[in-house]
Amino acid sequence: MSWIIKSILALVIVNNCFLSDGISARVASARDENLSLILDRIVERVKTYPELNNWKASVVSVQTEMDKNWKPKKVTRVLKVVRVRGGQRTEEIKRAEEMEKGKTKDITQKYIREIEERRQEQKKREEGRKREEPAGEGSRQGRRSFSLDDFLPFSERNRGKYVFSKLEDEILDGKPVFVLQSRTKIRTEEQLEGQYFISQDTYDVLKAVLSLAKNPKFVKEFVAEIEFQMLPTGHFVLKKSKMKVDGGIVLKHVRMIIEEEYSDYEVIEGETASTGSHLSRRQSGTLKKSDQLRSALPLSTSQPLRISVYP
């Protein structure tokens, strides 16, 4: 009789294994369907955002140079007004301060001169690239520019380049959020990957913590933490950004944390960039206060979401 009992037990075990495998497969399938649904709804939500071509905002920028132990060495704090008209960005520097060794000094005029010098240098580099390189070859010379589509890689066009997974839900600023992880299938210097915090109510992306899929030469670490906000006008804009940059060579190593906070957004409708003519209507929404290496600063174009990196 013992062999009969053993046979029955074996059949029960095998049957349970098949049942367990079937349940696991159904759970995995349901999980994949849920993830696909979330991705689809994010894409649908992004499609509703109106274009943002003309806008201005107040910006507080804090650049902290760190020592080799990641202790603050020098802090530069800049208050400015950023204006974008037809994709052309200008900055009006209101005040710039430098804090070092316990002393604070006003460097506003010096900062304005340096910004203009860098702008002219960048303009010359861009003109040189246009003359020397075929169209679309800029990235091969180390220039990487990330657009909204790079930050939000959920579209059908981009989705196949990534592997997405859903992590445990979290609470962000008192709101329940989905947490999605993205990882590129092919690791390149031109792609970003990381975690996205998605509103469970609206499917807006509220926050992203991203890094380059592959660090460029001489760059040890580049991490960006970005918070987004919806204006009352329905525009999707940058609220805060924090970047950590670690890289360079022995004689010139850069360790830096760069933070920017945008507030007092003003969306300007009916403005013509070419003529500078003003404004059939202004709509505003106020947010709560809440060069790679040196040039790893957020550089906005028509969307205040664009970052250019020059190693």
ChimeraX commands (.cxc) that place a marker at each C-alpha (Angstrom):
marker #1 position 0.00,0.00,0.00 radius 0.5
marker #1 position 2.94,2.31,0.64 radius 0.5
marker #1 position 3.68,2.56,-3.08 radius 0.5
marker #1 position 0.08,3.61,-3.72 radius 0.5
marker #1 position 0.34,6.36,-1.11 radius 0.5
marker #1 position 3.67,7.51,-2.56 radius 0.5
marker #1 position 2.16,7.59,-6.06 radius 0.5
marker #1 position -0.79,9.63,-4.89 radius 0.5
marker #1 position 1.51,12.06,-3.08 radius 0.5
marker #1 position 3.67,12.37,-6.20 radius 0.5
marker #1 position 0.59,13.12,-8.31 radius 0.5
marker #1 position -0.56,15.73,-5.79 radius 0.5
marker #1 position 2.87,17.40,-5.80 radius 0.5
marker #1 position 3.07,17.42,-9.60 radius 0.5
marker #1 position -0.48,18.76,-9.86 radius 0.5
marker #1 position 0.27,21.50,-7.35 radius 0.5
marker #1 position 3.38,22.43,-9.34 radius 0.5
marker #1 position 1.32,22.81,-12.50 radius 0.5
marker #1 position -1.29,24.83,-10.60 radius 0.5
marker #1 position 1.42,27.04,-9.10 radius 0.5
marker #1 position 3.01,27.58,-12.51 radius 0.5
marker #1 position -0.38,28.44,-13.97 radius 0.5
marker #1 position -1.15,30.90,-11.18 radius 0.5
marker #1 position 2.30,32.50,-11.52 radius 0.5
marker #1 position 1.82,32.86,-15.27 radius 0.5
marker #1 position -1.59,34.49,-14.78 radius 0.5
marker #1 position -0.17,36.86,-12.15 radius 0.5
marker #1 position 2.72,37.81,-14.44 radius 0.5
marker #1 position 0.32,38.33,-17.33 radius 0.5
marker #1 position -1.94,40.54,-15.20 radius 0.5
marker #1 position 1.07,42.50,-14.00 radius 0.5
marker #1 position 2.26,43.07,-17.59 radius 0.5
marker #1 position -1.22,44.17,-18.65 radius 0.5
marker #1 position -1.38,46.60,-15.74 radius 0.5
marker #1 position 2.02,48.06,-16.63 radius 0.5
marker #1 position 1.03,48.44,-20.30 radius 0.5
marker #1 position -2.18,50.17,-19.25 radius 0.5
marker #1 position -0.25,52.64,-17.09 radius 0.5
marker #1 position 2.18,53.37,-19.94 radius 0.5
marker #1 position -0.69,53.90,-22.37 radius 0.5
marker #1 position -2.42,56.31,-20.02 radius 0.5
marker #1 position 0.77,58.30,-19.51 radius 0.5
marker #1 position 1.08,58.67,-23.28 radius 0.5
marker #1 position -2.55,59.74,-23.57 radius 0.5
marker #1 position -2.03,62.31,-20.85 radius 0.5
marker #1 position 1.11,63.75,-22.45 radius 0.5
marker #1 position -0.82,64.24,-25.72 radius 0.5
marker #1 position -3.18,66.61,-23.93 radius 0.5
marker #1 position -0.44,69.05,-22.92 radius 0.5
marker #1 position -0.64,72.30,-24.93 radius 0.5
marker #1 position 2.52,73.48,-26.69 radius 0.5
marker #1 position 4.67,75.88,-24.75 radius 0.5
marker #1 position 6.59,78.24,-27.05 radius 0.5
marker #1 position 6.57,81.56,-25.23 radius 0.5
marker #1 position 7.00,81.74,-21.48 radius 0.5
marker #1 position 8.96,83.24,-18.65 radius 0.5
marker #1 position 9.74,82.19,-15.09 radius 0.5
marker #1 position 11.75,83.22,-12.07 radius 0.5
marker #1 position 14.62,80.85,-11.34 radius 0.5
marker #1 position 16.84,80.34,-8.33 radius 0.5
marker #1 position 20.02,78.51,-9.33 radius 0.5
marker #1 position 22.48,77.16,-6.75 radius 0.5
marker #1 position 25.76,75.64,-7.92 radius 0.5
marker #1 position 27.84,73.95,-5.22 radius 0.5
marker #1 position 31.42,72.96,-5.95 radius 0.5
marker #1 position 32.49,70.05,-3.76 radius 0.5
marker #1 position 35.86,68.85,-2.52 radius 0.5
marker #1 position 37.09,65.27,-2.91 radius 0.5
marker #1 position 35.12,64.28,0.20 radius 0.5
marker #1 position 31.94,65.84,-1.22 radius 0.5
marker #1 position 31.98,68.67,1.29 radius 0.5
marker #1 position 30.86,72.11,0.01 radius 0.5
marker #1 position 33.81,74.22,-1.17 radius 0.5
marker #1 position 32.15,77.12,-2.95 radius 0.5
marker #1 position 28.50,78.01,-3.53 radius 0.5
marker #1 position 27.20,80.29,-6.29 radius 0.5
marker #1 position 23.61,81.44,-5.94 radius 0.5
marker #1 position 21.91,83.21,-8.85 radius 0.5
marker #1 position 18.51,84.84,-9.09 radius 0.5
marker #1 position 17.32,85.26,-12.68 radius 0.5
marker #1 position 14.35,85.61,-14.97 radius 0.5
marker #1 position 14.29,83.16,-17.87 radius 0.5
marker #1 position 12.37,84.12,-21.02 radius 0.5
marker #1 position 11.70,81.90,-24.01 radius 0.5
marker #1 position 10.24,83.35,-27.20 radius 0.5
marker #1 position 9.79,81.10,-30.18 radius 0.5
marker #1 position 12.36,78.68,-28.79 radius 0.5
marker #1 position 15.00,81.36,-28.15 radius 0.5
marker #1 position 16.06,81.53,-24.51 radius 0.5
marker #1 position 17.37,84.61,-22.73 radius 0.5
marker #1 position 18.27,85.13,-19.10 radius 0.5
marker #1 position 18.09,88.32,-17.09 radius 0.5
marker #1 position 20.42,88.06,-14.12 radius 0.5
marker #1 position 18.99,89.84,-11.12 radius 0.5
marker #1 position 21.66,88.97,-8.58 radius 0.5
marker #1 position 24.58,86.58,-8.21 radius 0.5
marker #1 position 26.38,85.79,-4.98 radius 0.5
marker #1 position 29.41,83.65,-4.21 radius 0.5
marker #1 position 29.92,82.07,-0.81 radius 0.5
marker #1 position 33.35,80.70,0.07 radius 0.5
marker #1 position 35.21,80.23,3.35 radius 0.5
marker #1 position 32.39,81.81,5.31 radius 0.5
marker #1 position 32.32,84.99,3.22 radius 0.5
marker #1 position 29.65,86.16,0.79 radius 0.5
marker #1 position 30.31,88.58,-2.05 radius 0.5
marker #1 position 28.25,90.09,-4.84 radius 0.5
marker #1 position 29.49,88.84,-8.22 radius 0.5
marker #1 position 26.52,89.95,-10.33 radius 0.5
marker #1 position 28.44,91.98,-12.94 radius 0.5
marker #1 position 31.24,89.40,-13.16 radius 0.5
marker #1 position 28.69,86.63,-13.59 radius 0.5
marker #1 position 26.87,88.52,-16.37 radius 0.5
marker #1 position 30.17,89.01,-18.25 radius 0.5
marker #1 position 31.08,85.33,-17.90 radius 0.5
marker #1 position 27.64,84.22,-19.09 radius 0.5
marker #1 position 27.94,86.42,-22.19 radius 0.5
marker #1 position 31.46,85.11,-22.91 radius 0.5
marker #1 position 30.25,81.50,-22.63 radius 0.5
marker #1 position 27.27,82.27,-24.84 radius 0.5
marker #1 position 29.54,83.68,-27.55 radius 0.5
marker #1 position 31.91,80.70,-27.25 radius 0.5
marker #1 position 29.01,78.28,-27.51 radius 0.5
marker #1 position 27.65,80.13,-30.54 radius 0.5
marker #1 position 31.06,79.83,-32.28 radius 0.5
marker #1 position 31.22,76.10,-31.47 radius 0.5
marker #1 position 27.75,75.53,-32.86 radius 0.5
marker #1 position 28.59,77.43,-36.04 radius 0.5
marker #1 position 31.77,75.40,-36.40 radius 0.5
marker #1 position 29.90,72.12,-35.99 radius 0.5
marker #1 position 27.35,73.12,-38.58 radius 0.5
marker #1 position 30.13,73.84,-41.10 radius 0.5
marker #1 position 32.22,70.74,-40.38 radius 0.5
marker #1 position 29.65,68.02,-39.63 radius 0.5
marker #1 position 26.92,66.40,-41.65 radius 0.5
marker #1 position 23.41,66.91,-40.34 radius 0.5
marker #1 position 22.71,64.82,-37.26 radius 0.5
marker #1 position 26.37,64.15,-36.46 radius 0.5
marker #1 position 26.62,66.51,-33.50 radius 0.5
marker #1 position 26.32,63.82,-30.88 radius 0.5
marker #1 position 29.43,62.10,-32.17 radius 0.5
marker #1 position 31.45,65.07,-31.05 radius 0.5
marker #1 position 30.17,64.67,-27.51 radius 0.5
marker #1 position 27.13,66.90,-27.56 radius 0.5
marker #1 position 24.01,65.37,-26.15 radius 0.5
marker #1 position 20.74,67.23,-25.90 radius 0.5
marker #1 position 17.76,65.70,-24.15 radius 0.5
marker #1 position 14.22,66.61,-25.11 radius 0.5
marker #1 position 10.86,65.91,-23.50 radius 0.5
marker #1 position 10.69,62.65,-25.43 radius 0.5
marker #1 position 13.95,61.54,-23.80 radius 0.5
marker #1 position 12.73,62.38,-20.32 radius 0.5
marker #1 position 9.43,60.61,-20.89 radius 0.5
marker #1 position 10.26,57.52,-22.95 radius 0.5
marker #1 position 6.78,56.03,-22.82 radius 0.5
marker #1 position 5.63,56.73,-26.36 radius 0.5
marker #1 position 5.10,53.87,-28.80 radius 0.5
marker #1 position 8.09,55.15,-30.79 radius 0.5
marker #1 position 10.42,54.94,-27.79 radius 0.5
marker #1 position 8.92,52.17,-25.72 radius 0.5
marker #1 position 10.64,49.39,-27.63 radius 0.5
marker #1 position 14.05,50.79,-26.65 radius 0.5
marker #1 position 13.43,50.19,-22.94 radius 0.5
marker #1 position 12.51,47.51,-20.47 radius 0.5
marker #1 position 9.95,48.84,-18.00 radius 0.5
marker #1 position 9.03,47.42,-14.63 radius 0.5
marker #1 position 6.59,48.51,-11.94 radius 0.5
marker #1 position 7.96,48.90,-8.43 radius 0.5
marker #1 position 6.03,49.25,-5.18 radius 0.5
marker #1 position 3.63,52.18,-5.04 radius 0.5
marker #1 position 4.71,55.14,-2.90 radius 0.5
marker #1 position 3.38,58.39,-1.45 radius 0.5
marker #1 position 4.89,61.59,-2.89 radius 0.5
marker #1 position 3.94,64.93,-1.32 radius 0.5
marker #1 position 0.90,63.25,0.17 radius 0.5
marker #1 position -0.26,61.79,-3.15 radius 0.5
marker #1 position -0.26,58.10,-4.14 radius 0.5
marker #1 position 2.05,57.43,-7.07 radius 0.5
marker #1 position 3.02,54.56,-9.31 radius 0.5
marker #1 position 6.78,54.01,-9.45 radius 0.5
marker #1 position 8.11,52.80,-12.79 radius 0.5
marker #1 position 11.67,51.73,-13.55 radius 0.5
marker #1 position 13.12,52.13,-17.04 radius 0.5
marker #1 position 16.27,50.48,-18.34 radius 0.5
marker #1 position 17.61,50.84,-21.87 radius 0.5
marker #1 position 18.04,47.70,-23.95 radius 0.5
marker #1 position 21.13,49.13,-25.64 radius 0.5
marker #1 position 23.29,51.18,-23.30 radius 0.5
marker #1 position 24.47,54.40,-24.95 radius 0.5
marker #1 position 25.55,57.88,-23.87 radius 0.5
marker #1 position 22.49,59.37,-25.61 radius 0.5
marker #1 position 19.84,57.74,-23.43 radius 0.5
marker #1 position 18.53,58.27,-19.93 radius 0.5
marker #1 position 17.13,55.66,-17.59 radius 0.5
marker #1 position 15.83,55.54,-14.04 radius 0.5
marker #1 position 12.68,55.84,-11.97 radius 0.5
marker #1 position 9.48,57.75,-12.68 radius 0.5
marker #1 position 6.86,58.72,-10.12 radius 0.5
marker #1 position 3.42,58.85,-11.74 radius 0.5
marker #1 position 0.27,60.37,-10.26 radius 0.5
marker #1 position -2.33,57.65,-9.77 radius 0.5
marker #1 position -5.08,60.23,-10.28 radius 0.5
marker #1 position -3.95,62.08,-13.41 radius 0.5
marker #1 position -1.07,59.97,-14.82 radius 0.5
marker #1 position 1.16,63.06,-14.87 radius 0.5
marker #1 position 4.85,62.42,-14.27 radius 0.5
marker #1 position 5.53,64.20,-10.98 radius 0.5
marker #1 position 9.18,63.27,-10.52 radius 0.5
marker #1 position 12.02,61.45,-12.28 radius 0.5
marker #1 position 15.40,60.27,-10.99 radius 0.5
marker #1 position 17.57,59.64,-14.04 radius 0.5
marker #1 position 21.12,58.84,-15.07 radius 0.5
marker #1 position 22.86,58.28,-18.37 radius 0.5
marker #1 position 22.61,54.69,-19.54 radius 0.5
marker #1 position 26.33,54.85,-20.26 radius 0.5
marker #1 position 28.60,57.52,-18.86 radius 0.5
marker #1 position 30.74,59.44,-21.35 radius 0.5
marker #1 position 34.50,59.26,-21.13 radius 0.5
marker #1 position 35.90,60.98,-18.04 radius 0.5
marker #1 position 32.44,61.13,-16.41 radius 0.5
marker #1 position 32.19,59.03,-13.29 radius 0.5
marker #1 position 28.65,59.95,-12.30 radius 0.5
marker #1 position 25.80,62.03,-13.68 radius 0.5
marker #1 position 22.45,61.88,-11.91 radius 0.5
marker #1 position 19.46,64.17,-12.36 radius 0.5
marker #1 position 16.49,64.42,-10.00 radius 0.5
marker #1 position 13.68,66.36,-11.66 radius 0.5
marker #1 position 10.29,67.46,-10.38 radius 0.5
marker #1 position 7.47,68.55,-12.68 radius 0.5
marker #1 position 4.34,70.61,-12.20 radius 0.5
marker #1 position 1.12,71.30,-14.05 radius 0.5
marker #1 position 0.23,74.97,-14.42 radius 0.5
marker #1 position -3.40,76.10,-14.16 radius 0.5
marker #1 position -3.17,76.64,-17.94 radius 0.5
marker #1 position -2.58,72.89,-18.41 radius 0.5
marker #1 position 1.07,73.29,-19.38 radius 0.5
marker #1 position 3.57,70.68,-18.16 radius 0.5
marker #1 position 6.67,72.43,-16.81 radius 0.5
marker #1 position 9.80,71.96,-14.78 radius 0.5
marker #1 position 9.48,72.72,-11.09 radius 0.5
marker #1 position 12.85,71.71,-9.65 radius 0.5
marker #1 position 15.99,70.00,-10.80 radius 0.5
marker #1 position 19.01,68.71,-8.93 radius 0.5
marker #1 position 22.05,67.32,-10.72 radius 0.5
marker #1 position 25.13,65.61,-9.39 radius 0.5
marker #1 position 28.17,65.70,-11.65 radius 0.5
marker #1 position 31.42,63.85,-10.91 radius 0.5
marker #1 position 34.10,63.61,-13.56 radius 0.5
marker #1 position 37.10,65.01,-15.36 radius 0.5
marker #1 position 40.78,64.22,-15.38 radius 0.5
marker #1 position 43.44,64.34,-12.68 radius 0.5
marker #1 position 44.36,68.00,-13.15 radius 0.5
marker #1 position 40.76,69.17,-13.62 radius 0.5
marker #1 position 38.24,67.13,-11.71 radius 0.5
marker #1 position 34.77,68.52,-11.24 radius 0.5
marker #1 position 32.51,67.54,-8.38 radius 0.5
marker #1 position 29.37,69.60,-8.41 radius 0.5
marker #1 position 25.74,69.72,-7.38 radius 0.5
marker #1 position 23.51,72.02,-9.43 radius 0.5
marker #1 position 20.02,72.89,-8.24 radius 0.5
marker #1 position 17.38,75.03,-9.92 radius 0.5
marker #1 position 13.90,75.96,-8.81 radius 0.5
marker #1 position 11.37,77.54,-11.16 radius 0.5
marker #1 position 8.49,79.71,-9.95 radius 0.5
marker #1 position 6.12,82.45,-11.09 radius 0.5
marker #1 position 5.60,80.91,-14.51 radius 0.5
marker #1 position 3.94,83.11,-17.08 radius 0.5
marker #1 position 2.71,81.55,-20.30 radius 0.5
marker #1 position 2.64,84.21,-23.01 radius 0.5
marker #1 position 0.19,83.73,-25.84 radius 0.5
marker #1 position 0.07,85.63,-29.12 radius 0.5
marker #1 position 3.70,86.78,-29.07 radius 0.5
marker #1 position 5.73,86.75,-32.27 radius 0.5
marker #1 position 9.39,86.00,-31.60 radius 0.5
marker #1 position 10.70,87.41,-34.87 radius 0.5
marker #1 position 9.16,90.85,-34.40 radius 0.5
marker #1 position 9.06,90.89,-30.62 radius 0.5
marker #1 position 5.51,92.17,-30.82 radius 0.5
marker #1 position 3.55,91.78,-27.62 radius 0.5
marker #1 position 1.01,89.98,-26.42 radius 0.5
marker #1 position -2.57,89.40,-27.17 radius 0.5
marker #1 position -3.02,87.67,-23.86 radius 0.5
marker #1 position -1.04,86.53,-20.85 radius 0.5
marker #1 position -1.85,83.59,-18.64 radius 0.5
marker #1 position 0.07,82.97,-15.47 radius 0.5
marker #1 position 0.41,80.25,-12.90 radius 0.5
marker #1 position 2.50,80.47,-9.76 radius 0.5
marker #1 position 4.34,77.47,-8.36 radius 0.5
marker #1 position 5.06,77.07,-4.69 radius 0.5
marker #1 position 8.54,78.16,-3.58 radius 0.5
marker #1 position 9.48,75.15,-2.63 radius 0.5
marker #1 position 30.20,74.18,-18.26 radius 0.5
marker #1 position 29.22,67.99,-19.07 radius 0.5
marker #1 position 30.80,69.17,-16.15 radius 0.5
marker #1 position 30.63,72.97,-16.31 radius 0.5
marker #1 position 28.04,72.89,-19.08 radius 0.5
marker #1 position 25.73,70.41,-17.34 radius 0.5
marker #1 position 23.29,73.18,-16.53 radius 0.5
marker #1 position 19.65,72.99,-17.61 radius 0.5
marker #1 position 19.35,74.77,-20.94 radius 0.5
marker #1 position 15.74,75.22,-21.88 radius 0.5
marker #1 position 14.39,75.79,-25.37 radius 0.5
marker #1 position 10.74,75.89,-26.29 radius 0.5
marker #1 position 10.03,73.44,-23.51 radius 0.5
marker #1 position 11.58,74.17,-20.11 radius 0.5
marker #1 position 12.73,70.56,-19.96 radius 0.5
marker #1 position 15.83,70.47,-22.08 radius 0.5
marker #1 position 19.30,69.65,-20.81 radius 0.5
marker #1 position 22.44,69.79,-22.94 radius 0.5
marker #1 position 25.55,67.99,-21.82 radius 0.5
marker #1 position 29.07,68.72,-23.06 radius 0.5
marker #1 position 31.74,66.38,-21.64 radius 0.5
marker link #1:1,2 radius 0.2
marker link #1:2,3 radius 0.2
marker link #1:3,4 radius 0.2
marker link #1:4,5 radius 0.2
marker link #1:5,6 radius 0.2
marker link #1:6,7 radius 0.2
marker link #1:7,8 radius 0.2
marker link #1:8,9 radius 0.2
marker link #1:9,10 radius 0.2
marker link #1:10,11 radius 0.2
marker link #1:11,12 radius 0.2
marker link #1:12,13 radius 0.2
marker link #1:13,14 radius 0.2
marker link #1:14,15 radius 0.2
marker link #1:15,16 radius 0.2
marker link #1:16,17 radius 0.2
marker link #1:17,18 radius 0.2
marker link #1:18,19 radius 0.2
marker link #1:19,20 radius 0.2
marker link #1:20,21 radius 0.2
marker link #1:21,22 radius 0.2
marker link #1:22,23 radius 0.2
marker link #1:23,24 radius 0.2
marker link #1:24,25 radius 0.2
marker link #1:25,26 radius 0.2
marker link #1:26,27 radius 0.2
marker link #1:27,28 radius 0.2
marker link #1:28,29 radius 0.2
marker link #1:29,30 radius 0.2
marker link #1:30,31 radius 0.2
marker link #1:31,32 radius 0.2
marker link #1:32,33 radius 0.2
marker link #1:33,34 radius 0.2
marker link #1:34,35 radius 0.2
marker link #1:35,36 radius 0.2
marker link #1:36,37 radius 0.2
marker link #1:37,38 radius 0.2
marker link #1:38,39 radius 0.2
marker link #1:39,40 radius 0.2
marker link #1:40,41 radius 0.2
marker link #1:41,42 radius 0.2
marker link #1:42,43 radius 0.2
marker link #1:43,44 radius 0.2
marker link #1:44,45 radius 0.2
marker link #1:45,46 radius 0.2
marker link #1:46,47 radius 0.2
marker link #1:47,48 radius 0.2
marker link #1:48,49 radius 0.2
marker link #1:49,50 radius 0.2
marker link #1:50,51 radius 0.2
marker link #1:51,52 radius 0.2
marker link #1:52,53 radius 0.2
marker link #1:53,54 radius 0.2
marker link #1:54,55 radius 0.2
marker link #1:55,56 radius 0.2
marker link #1:56,57 radius 0.2
marker link #1:57,58 radius 0.2
marker link #1:58,59 radius 0.2
marker link #1:59,60 radius 0.2
marker link #1:60,61 radius 0.2
marker link #1:61,62 radius 0.2
marker link #1:62,63 radius 0.2
marker link #1:63,64 radius 0.2
marker link #1:64,65 radius 0.2
marker link #1:65,66 radius 0.2
marker link #1:66,67 radius 0.2
marker link #1:67,68 radius 0.2
marker link #1:68,69 radius 0.2
marker link #1:69,70 radius 0.2
marker link #1:70,71 radius 0.2
marker link #1:71,72 radius 0.2
marker link #1:72,73 radius 0.2
marker link #1:73,74 radius 0.2
marker link #1:74,75 radius 0.2
marker link #1:75,76 radius 0.2
marker link #1:76,77 radius 0.2
marker link #1:77,78 radius 0.2
marker link #1:78,79 radius 0.2
marker link #1:79,80 radius 0.2
marker link #1:80,81 radius 0.2
marker link #1:81,82 radius 0.2
marker link #1:82,83 radius 0.2
marker link #1:83,84 radius 0.2
marker link #1:84,85 radius 0.2
marker link #1:85,86 radius 0.2
marker link #1:86,87 radius 0.2
marker link #1:87,88 radius 0.2
marker link #1:88,89 radius 0.2
marker link #1:89,90 radius 0.2
marker link #1:90,91 radius 0.2
marker link #1:91,92 radius 0.2
marker link #1:92,93 radius 0.2
marker link #1:93,94 radius 0.2
marker link #1:94,95 radius 0.2
marker link #1:95,96 radius 0.2
marker link #1:96,97 radius 0.2
marker link #1:97,98 radius 0.2
marker link #1:98,99 radius 0.2
marker link #1:99,100 radius 0.2
marker link #1:100,101 radius 0.2
marker link #1:101,102 radius 0.2
marker link #1:102,103 radius 0.2
marker link #1:103,104 radius 0.2
marker link #1:104,105 radius 0.2
marker link #1:105,106 radius 0.2
marker link #1:106,107 radius 0.2
marker link #1:107,108 radius 0.2
marker link #1:108,109 radius 0.2
marker link #1:109,110 radius 0.2
marker link #1:110,111 radius 0.2
marker link #1:111,112 radius 0.2
marker link #1:112,113 radius 0.2
marker link #1:113,114 radius 0.2
marker link #1:114,115 radius 0.2
marker link #1:115,116 radius 0.2
marker link #1:116,117 radius 0.2
marker link #1:117,118 radius 0.2
marker link #1:118,119 radius 0.2
marker link #1:119,120 radius 0.2
marker link #1:120,121 radius 0.2
marker link #1:121,122 radius 0.2
marker link #1:122,123 radius 0.2
marker link #1:123,124 radius 0.2
marker link #1:124,125 radius 0.2
marker link #1:125,126 radius 0.2
marker link #1:126,127 radius 0.2
marker link #1:127,128 radius 0.2
marker link #1:128,129 radius 0.2
marker link #1:129,130 radius 0.2
marker link #1:130,131 radius 0.2
marker link #1:131,132 radius 0.2
marker link #1:132,133 radius 0.2
marker link #1:133,134 radius 0.2
marker link #1:134,135 radius 0.2
marker link #1:135,136 radius 0.2
marker link #1:136,137 radius 0.2
marker link #1:137,138 radius 0.2
marker link #1:138,139 radius 0.2
marker link #1:139,140 radius 0.2
marker link #1:140,141 radius 0.2
marker link #1:141,142 radius 0.2
marker link #1:142,143 radius 0.2
marker link #1:143,144 radius 0.2
marker link #1:144,145 radius 0.2
marker link #1:145,146 radius 0.2
marker link #1:146,147 radius 0.2
marker link #1:147,148 radius 0.2
marker link #1:148,149 radius 0.2
marker link #1:149,150 radius 0.2
marker link #1:150,151 radius 0.2
marker link #1:151,152 radius 0.2
marker link #1:152,153 radius 0.2
marker link #1:153,154 radius 0.2
marker link #1:154,155 radius 0.2
marker link #1:155,156 radius 0.2
marker link #1:156,157 radius 0.2
marker link #1:157,158 radius 0.2
marker link #1:158,159 radius 0.2
marker link #1:159,160 radius 0.2
marker link #1:160,161 radius 0.2
marker link #1:161,162 radius 0.2
marker link #1:162,163 radius 0.2
marker link #1:163,164 radius 0.2
marker link #1:164,165 radius 0.2
marker link #1:165,166 radius 0.2
marker link #1:166,167 radius 0.2
marker link #1:167,168 radius 0.2
marker link #1:168,169 radius 0.2
marker link #1:169,170 radius 0.2
marker link #1:170,171 radius 0.2
marker link #1:171,172 radius 0.2
marker link #1:172,173 radius 0.2
marker link #1:173,174 radius 0.2
marker link #1:174,175 radius 0.2
marker link #1:175,176 radius 0.2
marker link #1:176,177 radius 0.2
marker link #1:177,178 radius 0.2
marker link #1:178,179 radius 0.2
marker link #1:179,180 radius 0.2
marker link #1:180,181 radius 0.2
marker link #1:181,182 radius 0.2
marker link #1:182,183 radius 0.2
marker link #1:183,184 radius 0.2
marker link #1:184,185 radius 0.2
marker link #1:185,186 radius 0.2
marker link #1:186,187 radius 0.2
marker link #1:187,188 radius 0.2
marker link #1:188,189 radius 0.2
marker link #1:189,190 radius 0.2
marker link #1:190,191 radius 0.2
marker link #1:191,192 radius 0.2
marker link #1:192,193 radius 0.2
marker link #1:193,194 radius 0.2
marker link #1:194,195 radius 0.2
marker link #1:195,196 radius 0.2
marker link #1:196,197 radius 0.2
marker link #1:197,198 radius 0.2
marker link #1:198,199 radius 0.2
marker link #1:199,200 radius 0.2
marker link #1:200,201 radius 0.2
marker link #1:201,202 radius 0.2
marker link #1:202,203 radius 0.2
marker link #1:203,204 radius 0.2
marker link #1:204,205 radius 0.2
marker link #1:205,206 radius 0.2
marker link #1:206,207 radius 0.2
marker link #1:207,208 radius 0.2
marker link #1:208,209 radius 0.2
marker link #1:209,210 radius 0.2
marker link #1:210,211 radius 0.2
marker link #1:211,212 radius 0.2
marker link #1:212,213 radius 0.2
marker link #1:213,214 radius 0.2
marker link #1:214,215 radius 0.2
marker link #1:215,216 radius 0.2
marker link #1:216,217 radius 0.2
marker link #1:217,218 radius 0.2
marker link #1:218,219 radius 0.2
marker link #1:219,220 radius 0.2
marker link #1:220,221 radius 0.2
marker link #1:221,222 radius 0.2
marker link #1:222,223 radius 0.2
marker link #1:223,224 radius 0.2
marker link #1:224,225 radius 0.2
marker link #1:225,226 radius 0.2
marker link #1:226,227 radius 0.2
marker link #1:227,228 radius 0.2
marker link #1:228,229 radius 0.2
marker link #1:229,230 radius 0.2
marker link #1:230,231 radius 0.2
marker link #1:231,232 radius 0.2
marker link #1:232,233 radius 0.2
marker link #1:233,234 radius 0.2
marker link #1:234,235 radius 0.2
marker link #1:235,236 radius 0.2
marker link #1:236,237 radius 0.2
marker link #1:237,238 radius 0.2
marker link #1:238,239 radius 0.2
marker link #1:239,240 radius 0.2
marker link #1:240,241 radius 0.2
marker link #1:241,242 radius 0.2
marker link #1:242,243 radius 0.2
marker link #1:243,244 radius 0.2
marker link #1:244,245 radius 0.2
marker link #1:245,246 radius 0.2
marker link #1:246,247 radius 0.2
marker link #1:247,248 radius 0.2
marker link #1:248,249 radius 0.2
marker link #1:249,250 radius 0.2
marker link #1:250,251 radius 0.2
marker link #1:251,252 radius 0.2
marker link #1:252,253 radius 0.2
marker link #1:253,254 radius 0.2
marker link #1:254,255 radius 0.2
marker link #1:255,256 radius 0.2
marker link #1:256,257 radius 0.2
marker link #1:257,258 radius 0.2
marker link #1:258,259 radius 0.2
marker link #1:259,260 radius 0.2
marker link #1:260,261 radius 0.2
marker link #1:261,262 radius 0.2
marker link #1:262,263 radius 0.2
marker link #1:263,264 radius 0.2
marker link #1:264,265 radius 0.2
marker link #1:265,266 radius 0.2
marker link #1:266,267 radius 0.2
marker link #1:267,268 radius 0.2
marker link #1:268,269 radius 0.2
marker link #1:269,270 radius 0.2
marker link #1:270,271 radius 0.2
marker link #1:271,272 radius 0.2
marker link #1:272,273 radius 0.2
marker link #1:273,274 radius 0.2
marker link #1:274,275 radius 0.2
marker link #1:275,276 radius 0.2
marker link #1:276,277 radius 0.2
marker link #1:277,278 radius 0.2
marker link #1:278,279 radius 0.2
marker link #1:279,280 radius 0.2
marker link #1:280,281 radius 0.2
marker link #1:281,282 radius 0.2
marker link #1:282,283 radius 0.2
marker link #1:283,284 radius 0.2
marker link #1:284,285 radius 0.2
marker link #1:285,286 radius 0.2
marker link #1:286,287 radius 0.2
marker link #1:287,288 radius 0.2
marker link #1:288,289 radius 0.2
marker link #1:289,290 radius 0.2
marker link #1:292,293 radius 0.2
marker link #1:293,294 radius 0.2
marker link #1:294,295 radius 0.2
marker link #1:295,296 radius 0.2
marker link #1:296,297 radius 0.2
marker link #1:297,298 radius 0.2
marker link #1:298,299 radius 0.2
marker link #1:299,300 radius 0.2
marker link #1:300,301 radius 0.2
marker link #1:301,302 radius 0.2
marker link #1:302,303 radius 0.2
marker link #1:303,304 radius 0.2
marker link #1:304,305 radius 0.2
marker link #1:305,306 radius 0.2
marker link #1:306,307 radius 0.2
marker link #1:307,308 radius 0.2
marker link #1:308,309 radius 0.2
marker link #1:309,310 radius 0.2
marker link #1:310,311 radius 0.2
view
